[in-house]
Amino acid sequence: MLIDEIIAFLKGLDGWSFLAYFWPFFLFDFTRYVLLDLVIIPRYLWRRARGARRQQAARRALFKERPLVSVIAPGKNEGKHIPKLIQSLGRQSYRHVEIIIVDDGSDDDTPGICRRLLNAGKIDRFVRNEIRGGKASAANTALNYINGAYVVHLDADSHLAPDAIEQILLPFYLDSNVGAVGGDIRVANNLLSFATRLQTIEYLKALSTGRTVNSELDILRIIAGAFGAFRTDILRRLGGWDVGPGLDGDITVKIRKLGYRVVHRPEAACYTNVPDTFRKLAKQRYRWDRSMVRFRMRKHADILTPNANFRLSNFLASAENIFYNLILDAKWWIYIVQLSILFPRHLPVVLVINYLLYALSSAIEYFVALMLLGRSRRPVETAMAWYLPLAPLYTGVYLRTVRTFAYLMELLHRASYHDRWNPWKVSSIAKRNKL
Amino acid sequence: MSHPAFISEHHTAHQQTDIDVPAVEREHLGDTDVAEVSYWLVDARDWAAGQRALASIRQNPCPHVYLKPVVLITADSTLPAKVRDTADLHVNIDGFRGKLPDAAEARFQSIRNYIAGLPDAIESSDKTLSFRVLRFLASRDNALQAHMTADHHAGFVYPALLPFFTEQDNSHLQVLEFLESQRLIRGEFQARAHLCRQCGCAFLNFTEACPDCASPNLHVDELIHHFRCAHTAPMDEFRQQGELVCPKCDHNLQHIGVDYDKPSMTYQCNSCNSRFQDPVIVSTCFNCGHSAEPEQQTHQEIKRYNLTSIGRNAAIYGLDNLFTQLLENEITLQPFPVFRQFLQVEVARIKRYALSASSLLFIDLEDLDKLYLSVGRRAGEVFGELGALFRAVLRDSDVISSRSESVFVILLTETSDSAAQIALQRLTQGIRDLLTANLEYDPKIRHRIVGVDAMLDLDAVTEAFLKDHAD
């Protein structure tokens, strides 16, 4: 029996040989993800509970000052999602907002839908660019029409929890050095398919918990485009977003380079529709993962070298990302080779034990995330626990394969410059200028 | 022997021309033997005087005067449309020797034939304006077209009708509306216009204005998207000493389509600094100064009009002899929208209590037009009898409306299908007896009975009935 075999194998191991067999898990993944979660998240919750008065004071300051907040949602062919987004904006506890929708050359009925919303007074500005310019240009178009002191960038296929705007603004009132705040992106279409169920678990672990941990360590490197808040003066200073894909990570780094803090706010919940098939998901991740190489290793490589603007936290934010995602991506393939050569007889048992270890760590991360979400978690998110045994297969095999392929394609072929996500004219200029 | 007659303000005017046509002074139209006049030749060398002469012709109550063709004789080859289209024809005085083009002569002959066919042309004095207009339209037998004009408050006129009226206001439009409401003429879409909601004036100044402060003081600029850095801003921000330089990355912009494009236009209000892409459009009336968004103004459909067959007959025998008019004296003929409301109430009532049944009865008296023509002046008497028959068969609780001069729809309340059949039988038998016995005229009567229930769609059922008729 396999179980007996596993028990017998484990009994025969001392501490060092255990480490020799399972070093990737214990040296890297367990320490980085499970241990840090178990230390940082309770610390965060404890500090949040202790700092309730500060939070209240920040909230009072926000509502006293009542700054105008410009909510921008740029996109192409997103008209069908806009009414739900607007509905969720209409239910916000913080209401002093102006809503600006930018249509980046849609060729469906988006203009008609948005003009109807404009005429009904549901949105404040509708801006249409007849020629598609890409996400960055659409977001930058919006900057011409905003009047607010803060900009909240939303993806049109998202909607917000009723206090999300209020929550995402509070960090600006808790620390005047905060330049941008990331919202907590959660899955809206949880039950649509098997793929969306597994992404629900992944988002809870990687986005809710992962970004809170990074934020606490001051190494947060991305404010999601789906829901992020920025100080308008900083955005203007930067001239807005640069050419994507990966423009949300790029602008986060640029804000950090200016010396501002970027933080994650897990209480500011935003629900977004995620790809509902593994094929669509692979395309999305192929795009996201390439931007790690393009932006962190190429465009912002200066962060990693000593220079006049060197900051340790910026270095760590980028280095951690490159180390854990790119370099350690190779570790698995090395590990498999190591096992095949050194312990071929135990390979199946070791792989099964690894699977169990990663499933266990997934479960711990998942429950830590549920603890972090607290009252804002929904029953559907709790119900995803049944899918935890499959999590290692999803992250360890499926996502890792896509990621490895994306890194190789970007390192060898600069594939991101051929992505249809940007208009070809923009991509060709970006490639020519090595942007 | 008929001949044209030259009309001018003064006798001497005629002597200054080489035209060999008997002259009549405007003031003495009535003294002429009008039946002998083939058309009126109006001296319009002075436009205003010509218009006055034309008005005195059209405002004369005698059909032989006001229906006769009018030819304007002018000294100017470029006559304004507003003058030219008031008459049937215009000719230049140079070289005109009293001979009209063949096409015009044929057209005029058909008008003269029409006048001659009127039963009362000589002794009649058509006092009501609407009747005169109806007869005029029938005699011309052309679609009456609206003309755009800057001279009239409403922005469009029907020039041929203007001489009928002493005041150049909306009267001729009101007469056309009345004739259409009586189904004597049928209007169809020709154009659409925005009129001032307050005073009906067509002259509106459309300006772009700031959606925030309504100021028309706007600056318009093109938005530039620089591909290299995705900076997107108004062109003004890129202008530096005659060149386009990106304010974000300091690169020169060289070629549109290669390193930048212009995705949209942008407006900035010079009063409140607000920036927007879609200015509001404000329309201000030149006449009364009232300002509103165009959607808030009156949207007027401008129609071209054709005579209906009912109108054609009424033009011959008079408005008093219309069947619906006479039926109105006997029973209350509800307008169709009111009828629809009655029906809705009945449908709701039946649905609510589910105790009783009601029926809809459609009746089409086909060939009513022929009956008009065959009985002529006596149509009034015959239709009076028919009206009395409707009143005798129908109950006070029944509701009747007409879809045209010959198609009637009747709501028979608390009447089952079989009871409706009995009512229909009595009505059709009564009509047949009346017309066959007295006039030896066998009427064609189409009918349909429809049960009233929650699923009933009045418009669809009516359209289906009318369509069957058309087929």
Interface residues (C-beta under 8 A of the other chain):
Chain A: G105 L118 R125 F126 V127 R128 N129 E130 I131 R132 G133 G134 A136 S137 N140 T141 L143 N144 Y145 N147 G239 G240 W241 D242 V243 L247 K425 V426 I429 A430 N433 L435
Chain B: L223 H225 F227 R228 C229 A230 H231 T232 A233 P234 P247 K248 C249 G257 V258 D259 D261 K262 P263 S264 T266 S274 R275 F276 Q277 D278
